[in-house]
Amino acid sequence: MGPNANDLGAVFRSARHALRLKQADVARAVGYSASAISRIEGNRMRVNLDTCLLLARVLDIPPEQVSGFHAPADPVIDTVGTLPMSDEEDAMRRRNLLGALAAGASAVVGTGTAAASPTVVPDLDDVLFRLPPAGPAPLRVLADQTASAREAFTAARYNDLGNSLPGLLSATEATRDAAVGRARQQANAILARAYVLASELAAKQHSDAAWVAADRALAAARASGMPVPVGEAARVLAITMRRSGSCSSAVRFLTAEAAVLDPAEGRTGAVRTTLLLTAAYSAAAGGDRTTALALLDEADETVERRPQAAPSGLFTVDATKTQAAVYRIGVHTTLGTPDEGVEIARGLNIDLMPTPERRARAWTDTARMWHALGNGEEAFAALRRVEEEAAQEVRRPALRALTSSLLYSPARVQGLREFAVRTGAVPA
């Protein structure tokens, strides 16, 4: 008997078993962590249609059987289970997957833009539980190293960031544990920022380590007694809650944290605004249109009164009209009303955003909007802008899934296949 019509995880799991593949094999093919594949197969992690289609392609499942986020009444798994492949067919399909893996690791040649070099980072699932040994270091040195790590993130140099984080986290924890008084508070603030970065990087790879890092970030931030680190750590923790499907809990948590921050005070006003924007997106992900739009309006009112930025340093937070507009586009797309974001997108000057990572995220939201509207040309143009801003960003699992979905849509877009090969979305 085949899997339940709503058991999408069972469809993926059965197809993987039929191909005699491990979860780690599939994870490498799509750019996720093995733990994320486990959660998808267990229906403990929500995935969008683009990701479903990417997994279907890797596992040789007809795309119509995963569209709509459920398997049809007669899933392909019954056929796979009752009609085993010949050794020759099995070998061929294994070679196809290995080709996809190789393409994902080596497709780095670009045309007209910076090459999208592969993101080679340590497995954060393992790193966070086995930090390398390190001794205490001067706070100034740790602050400088953390600032460099943050710069790597904002410049979308994720491989540099991933390779620097384990030693930074270990040294900062050792310093915090050896410190007392004000020095301990400062060490906790630095540690909070480092763990925020770890959580953000893990979230980009859909790794369960995001939750662990965010929880540690919030604990360190609260120990620092500083409201800006607390707000930033609360934001990344809420994102992990949303990704696990706890959207309403994320909204309640974010709004409670925002309520204790003074919108008129320079150190906290920008953080409060970003919490409201993140809460709006979380509400949209949970299908709560009324709450999502109300939170967007509240954030807009705060920005209108005074565009804000937290003080320069490790916890610089931007809260501008442009950022609020980008969130509004993403909220409308998530709510299933992408047409309401078109005029916003047309009037948006993404070049005003301060960092490559922020600009790449804005272009990503724009690409998703156009894709939802069925405009492949505009969606691809936005993806090209993502690549121009941050070459490593287009190799993220979510972007590869979006690219793959565009490629296999009925409309043909010139240059899209070359882009898909270059970014590892499809084998060469």
C-alpha positions as CSV (number, residue, x, y, z in Angstrom):
1,M,0.0,0.0,0.0
2,G,1.4,3.4,-0.9
3,P,1.9,6.4,1.5
4,N,-1.0,8.5,2.7
5,A,-2.0,11.2,0.1
6,N,-0.9,13.9,2.6
7,D,2.4,12.2,3.6
8,L,4.8,14.0,1.4
9,G,7.7,12.9,3.5
10,A,6.9,9.2,2.9
11,V,6.9,9.9,-0.8
12,F,10.5,11.2,-0.7
13,R,11.6,8.6,1.8
14,S,10.3,5.7,-0.3
15,A,11.8,7.1,-3.5
16,R,15.2,7.4,-1.8
17,H,15.0,3.8,-0.5
18,A,14.1,2.6,-4.0
19,L,17.3,4.3,-5.3
20,R,19.3,2.8,-2.4
21,L,20.5,6.2,-1.3
22,K,21.4,7.6,2.1
23,Q,19.9,10.8,3.4
24,A,23.4,12.3,3.2
25,D,23.5,11.5,-0.5
26,V,20.3,13.4,-1.2
27,A,21.4,16.2,1.1
28,R,24.6,16.8,-0.9
29,A,22.6,16.8,-4.2
30,V,20.2,19.5,-3.1
31,G,22.5,21.5,-0.8
32,Y,20.7,20.7,2.5
33,S,22.0,19.1,5.7
34,A,21.3,15.4,6.3
35,S,19.3,16.3,9.3
36,A,17.1,18.6,7.2
37,I,16.3,15.7,4.8
38,S,15.4,13.6,7.8
39,R,13.0,16.2,9.0
40,I,11.5,16.6,5.6
41,E,10.9,12.8,5.3
42,G,9.4,12.8,8.8
43,N,7.1,15.8,7.9
44,R,8.7,17.8,10.6
45,M,10.0,20.5,8.3
46,R,7.9,22.5,5.9
47,V,9.3,23.0,2.4
48,N,8.0,25.2,-0.4
49,L,7.0,24.0,-3.9
50,D,10.4,24.9,-5.4
51,T,12.2,22.7,-2.9
52,C,9.6,19.9,-3.5
53,L,10.3,20.0,-7.2
54,L,14.1,20.0,-6.7
55,L,13.8,16.9,-4.4
56,A,11.5,15.3,-6.9
57,R,14.0,15.8,-9.7
58,V,16.9,14.3,-7.7
59,L,14.8,11.3,-6.6
60,D,13.3,10.8,-10.1
61,I,9.7,11.5,-9.0
62,P,7.4,13.0,-11.6
63,P,6.9,16.7,-10.6
64,E,3.1,16.5,-10.8
65,Q,3.2,14.1,-7.9
66,V,4.6,16.7,-5.4
67,S,2.9,19.8,-6.7
68,G,0.3,20.9,-4.3
69,F,2.4,19.6,-1.4
70,H,0.8,16.2,-1.4
71,A,1.1,12.9,-3.3
72,P,-1.8,11.9,-5.6
73,A,-4.0,8.9,-4.9
74,D,-1.8,6.7,-7.0
75,P,1.8,7.7,-6.0
76,V,4.8,6.6,-8.0
77,I,6.1,4.9,-4.9
78,D,3.7,1.9,-5.5
79,T,5.3,1.4,-8.9
80,V,8.8,1.7,-7.5
81,G,8.0,-0.8,-4.8
82,T,6.4,-3.4,-7.0
83,L,8.6,-3.0,-10.1
84,P,12.2,-3.1,-9.0
85,M,14.8,-1.6,-11.3
86,S,17.2,-3.7,-13.2
87,D,20.8,-3.4,-12.1
88,E,21.5,-1.4,-15.3
89,E,18.7,1.1,-14.5
90,D,19.8,1.3,-10.9
91,A,23.4,2.1,-12.0
92,M,22.2,4.7,-14.5
93,R,20.1,6.5,-12.0
94,R,22.9,6.4,-9.4
95,R,25.3,7.9,-12.0
96,N,22.8,10.7,-12.7
97,L,22.6,11.6,-9.0
98,L,26.4,11.4,-8.7
99,G,26.6,13.7,-11.8
100,A,24.3,16.2,-10.0
101,L,26.5,16.0,-6.9
102,A,29.6,16.6,-9.0
103,A,28.0,19.6,-10.7
104,G,27.0,21.1,-7.4
105,A,30.6,20.9,-6.2
106,S,32.3,22.1,-9.3
107,A,30.2,24.4,-11.4
108,V,32.0,27.6,-10.8
109,V,32.5,29.2,-14.2
110,G,30.4,32.3,-14.9
111,T,29.6,34.5,-17.8
112,G,29.1,38.2,-17.4
113,T,29.0,38.0,-13.6
114,A,31.1,36.9,-10.7
115,A,31.5,33.1,-10.7
116,A,29.3,31.4,-8.1
117,S,32.0,29.5,-6.2
118,P,30.8,26.6,-4.0
119,T,30.1,27.2,-0.4
120,V,32.4,24.9,1.5
121,V,31.7,25.3,5.2
122,P,32.1,23.0,8.2
123,D,29.1,20.9,9.2
124,L,27.7,23.2,11.8
125,D,25.6,20.3,13.2
126,D,28.8,18.7,14.4
127,V,30.8,21.9,15.1
128,L,28.5,23.3,17.7
129,F,28.7,20.2,19.9
130,R,32.5,19.7,19.5
131,L,34.1,23.1,19.4
132,P,37.9,23.0,19.0
133,P,40.0,23.6,22.1
134,A,41.0,27.3,22.7
135,G,42.1,29.5,25.6
136,P,41.0,33.0,26.6
137,A,41.9,35.9,24.4
138,P,41.8,39.7,24.8
139,L,38.3,41.2,24.4
140,R,39.6,43.6,21.8
141,V,41.0,40.8,19.7
142,L,37.7,38.9,19.9
143,A,35.7,41.9,19.0
144,D,37.8,42.5,16.0
145,Q,37.6,38.9,14.9
146,T,33.8,39.0,15.4
147,A,33.6,42.2,13.3
148,S,35.5,40.5,10.5
149,A,33.2,37.5,10.7
150,R,30.2,39.8,10.5
151,E,31.8,41.5,7.5
152,A,32.2,38.1,5.8
153,F,28.4,37.4,6.4
154,T,27.3,40.8,5.1
155,A,29.5,40.3,2.0
156,A,28.0,36.9,1.5
157,R,31.4,35.1,1.9
158,Y,29.8,32.2,3.6
159,N,32.8,29.8,3.2
160,D,35.1,32.3,5.0
161,L,32.5,32.8,7.7
162,G,32.0,29.1,8.2
163,N,35.7,28.4,8.5
164,S,36.3,31.2,11.0
165,L,33.3,30.5,13.3
166,P,34.5,27.3,15.2
167,G,37.7,28.9,16.6
168,L,36.0,32.2,17.3
169,L,33.1,30.6,19.2
170,S,35.6,28.4,21.2
171,A,37.9,31.3,22.1
172,T,35.0,33.6,23.1
173,E,33.4,30.9,25.3
174,A,36.7,30.4,27.1
175,T,37.2,34.1,27.5
176,R,33.6,34.5,28.9
177,D,34.1,31.6,31.3
178,A,37.4,33.1,32.7
179,A,36.0,36.7,33.0
180,V,34.1,38.4,35.8
181,G,32.0,41.6,36.1
182,R,31.9,44.0,33.2
183,A,34.4,42.0,31.2
184,R,32.1,38.9,31.4
185,Q,29.2,41.0,30.2
186,Q,31.2,42.2,27.2
187,A,32.4,38.7,26.4
188,N,28.8,37.5,26.5
189,A,27.8,40.3,24.1
190,I,30.6,39.2,21.7
191,L,29.6,35.6,22.1
192,A,25.9,36.5,21.3
193,R,26.9,38.1,18.0
194,A,29.1,35.1,17.0
195,Y,26.2,32.7,17.7
196,V,23.8,35.0,15.8
197,L,26.1,34.7,12.8
198,A,26.3,30.9,13.3
199,S,22.5,30.7,13.4
200,E,22.1,32.9,10.3
201,L,24.6,30.8,8.3
202,A,23.0,27.5,9.4
203,A,19.6,28.9,8.4
204,K,20.8,29.6,4.9
205,Q,21.8,25.9,4.6
206,H,18.5,24.7,6.3
207,S,20.5,23.1,9.0
208,D,19.1,22.2,12.4
209,A,22.2,23.8,13.9
210,A,20.4,27.1,13.4
211,W,18.1,26.4,16.4
212,V,21.1,25.4,18.7
213,A,23.1,28.5,17.7
214,A,20.1,30.8,18.2
215,D,19.3,29.4,21.6
216,R,22.9,29.9,22.7
217,A,22.9,33.4,21.2
218,L,19.9,34.4,23.3
219,A,21.4,32.9,26.5
220,A,24.6,34.9,26.0
221,A,22.7,38.0,25.0
222,R,20.6,38.0,28.2
223,A,23.7,37.4,30.3
224,S,25.2,40.5,28.7
225,G,22.3,42.6,30.0
226,M,22.4,44.6,26.7
227,P,19.0,45.1,24.9
228,V,20.4,45.2,21.3
229,P,22.1,41.8,21.5
230,V,19.0,40.4,23.1
231,G,16.8,41.7,20.3
232,E,19.1,40.4,17.6
233,A,19.3,36.9,19.2
234,A,15.5,36.9,19.7
235,R,15.1,37.6,16.0
236,V,17.2,34.6,14.8
237,L,15.6,32.3,17.4
238,A,12.2,33.3,16.1
239,I,13.3,32.5,12.5
240,T,14.2,28.9,13.6
241,M,10.7,28.7,15.2
242,R,9.0,29.8,12.0
243,R,11.1,27.3,9.9
244,S,10.0,24.5,12.1
245,G,6.3,25.4,11.5
246,S,5.7,27.2,14.8
247,C,4.7,30.5,13.1
248,S,2.2,31.7,15.7
249,S,4.7,31.0,18.5
250,A,7.3,33.0,16.6
251,V,4.9,36.0,16.3
252,R,4.0,35.9,20.0
253,F,7.7,35.7,21.0
254,L,8.8,38.5,18.7
255,T,6.0,40.9,19.6
256,A,6.7,40.3,23.3
257,E,10.4,41.1,22.8
258,A,9.6,44.2,20.7
259,A,7.2,45.5,23.4
260,V,10.0,46.0,25.9
261,L,12.1,48.0,23.4
262,D,11.8,51.8,23.3
263,P,11.1,52.8,19.7
264,A,12.4,56.4,20.3
265,E,15.7,55.3,21.8
266,G,18.5,55.1,19.2
267,R,20.0,51.9,20.5
268,T,16.8,49.9,20.5
269,G,14.5,51.5,18.0
270,A,16.0,49.8,14.9
271,V,16.0,46.4,16.6
272,R,12.4,46.8,17.5
273,T,11.5,47.6,13.9
274,T,13.3,44.5,12.6
275,L,11.5,42.3,15.2
276,L,8.2,43.6,13.9
277,L,9.2,43.0,10.3
278,T,10.3,39.4,11.2
279,A,7.0,38.9,13.1
280,A,5.0,40.1,10.1
281,Y,6.7,37.6,7.8
282,S,6.2,34.8,10.4
283,A,2.5,35.7,10.6
284,A,2.3,35.5,6.8
285,A,4.0,32.1,6.8
286,G,1.2,31.0,9.2
287,G,-1.5,32.3,6.9
288,D,-2.5,35.2,9.2
289,R,-3.0,38.0,6.8
290,T,-4.6,40.4,9.3
291,T,-1.7,40.2,11.8
292,A,1.0,40.2,9.1
293,L,-0.3,43.5,7.5
294,A,-0.9,45.1,10.9
295,L,2.7,44.4,12.0
296,L,4.0,45.8,8.7
297,D,2.0,49.0,9.2
298,E,3.4,49.3,12.7
299,A,6.9,48.9,11.5
300,D,6.3,51.4,8.7
301,E,5.0,54.0,11.2
302,T,8.2,53.7,13.3
303,V,10.4,54.0,10.2
304,E,8.4,57.0,9.0
305,R,8.9,58.9,12.2
306,R,12.7,58.3,12.1
307,P,14.8,56.0,9.9
308,Q,16.8,54.2,12.4
309,A,20.1,52.4,12.8
310,A,21.6,50.9,15.9
311,P,25.1,52.3,16.8
312,S,28.0,51.2,14.7
313,G,29.8,48.1,15.8
314,L,29.0,44.4,16.2
315,F,25.3,45.0,16.4
316,T,24.6,47.5,13.7
317,V,20.9,47.0,12.6
318,D,19.3,48.9,9.7
319,A,15.7,49.8,9.8
320,T,14.8,51.8,6.7
321,K,11.9,52.4,4.3
322,T,13.6,50.2,1.7
323,Q,14.0,47.3,4.1
324,A,10.4,47.6,5.2
325,A,9.3,47.6,1.5
326,V,11.2,44.4,0.8
327,Y,9.5,42.7,3.7
328,R,6.2,43.8,2.4
329,I,6.9,42.2,-0.9
330,G,7.9,38.9,0.8
331,V,4.8,39.0,3.0
332,H,2.4,39.4,0.0
333,T,4.2,36.6,-1.9
334,T,3.9,34.3,1.2
335,L,0.3,35.2,1.6
336,G,-0.5,34.2,-2.0
337,T,-1.1,37.8,-3.2
338,P,2.2,38.5,-5.0
339,D,0.3,41.0,-7.3
340,E,0.1,43.4,-4.4
341,G,3.9,43.6,-4.3
342,V,4.4,44.5,-7.9
343,E,4.1,48.3,-7.5
344,I,6.2,48.2,-4.4
345,A,9.0,46.3,-6.3
346,R,8.8,48.7,-9.3
347,G,9.4,51.7,-7.0
348,L,12.2,50.0,-5.0
349,N,15.8,51.1,-5.2
350,I,17.6,48.0,-3.9
351,D,20.9,49.6,-4.5
352,L,20.2,51.8,-1.4
353,M,20.5,48.7,0.8
354,P,23.8,48.7,2.7
355,T,25.4,45.3,2.2
356,P,25.6,42.7,-0.6
357,E,23.8,40.1,1.6
358,R,20.9,42.5,2.1
359,R,20.7,43.4,-1.5
360,A,20.8,39.7,-2.5
361,R,18.0,38.9,-0.2
362,A,15.9,41.8,-1.6
363,W,16.5,40.5,-5.1
364,T,15.6,37.0,-3.9
365,D,12.2,38.2,-2.6
366,T,11.6,40.0,-5.9
367,A,12.5,36.8,-7.9
368,R,10.0,34.8,-5.8
369,M,7.3,37.4,-6.4
370,W,7.8,37.3,-10.2
371,H,7.9,33.5,-10.1
372,A,4.7,33.3,-8.2
373,L,3.1,35.6,-10.9
374,G,4.4,33.3,-13.6
375,N,6.8,35.8,-15.1
376,G,9.9,33.7,-15.7
377,E,11.8,36.5,-17.5
378,E,11.5,38.9,-14.6
379,A,12.2,36.2,-12.0
380,F,15.4,35.2,-13.9
381,A,16.5,38.8,-14.2
382,A,16.2,39.2,-10.4
383,L,18.2,36.0,-9.9
384,R,20.9,37.4,-12.0
385,R,21.0,40.4,-9.8
386,V,21.4,38.1,-6.8
387,E,24.4,36.5,-8.5
388,E,25.9,39.9,-9.2
389,E,25.5,41.0,-5.6
390,A,26.5,37.8,-3.8
391,A,27.8,34.9,-5.9
392,Q,27.6,32.4,-3.1
393,E,24.0,33.3,-2.3
394,V,22.7,31.7,-5.5
395,R,24.1,28.3,-4.4
396,R,21.9,28.3,-1.3
397,P,19.4,25.4,-1.3
398,A,16.4,27.8,-1.5
399,L,17.8,29.6,-4.5
400,R,18.8,26.4,-6.3
401,A,15.3,25.1,-5.8
402,L,13.8,28.3,-7.2
403,T,16.2,28.2,-10.2
404,S,15.3,24.5,-10.8
405,S,11.6,25.3,-10.6
406,L,12.0,28.1,-13.2
407,L,14.0,25.9,-15.5
408,Y,11.3,23.2,-15.5
409,S,8.4,25.5,-15.9
410,P,6.6,25.6,-19.3
411,A,8.1,28.9,-20.4
412,R,11.6,28.9,-21.8
413,V,13.9,31.7,-20.6
414,Q,17.1,32.4,-22.5
415,G,20.2,31.9,-20.4
416,L,18.4,30.2,-17.6
417,R,19.9,26.7,-18.2
418,E,23.5,28.0,-18.2
419,F,22.7,29.9,-15.0
420,A,21.3,26.7,-13.4
421,V,24.4,24.7,-14.3
422,R,26.7,27.4,-13.1
423,T,25.0,27.7,-9.8
424,G,24.6,23.9,-9.2
425,A,20.8,23.8,-9.6
426,V,21.2,21.1,-12.3
427,P,24.0,18.9,-13.5
428,A,26.2,20.1,-16.4
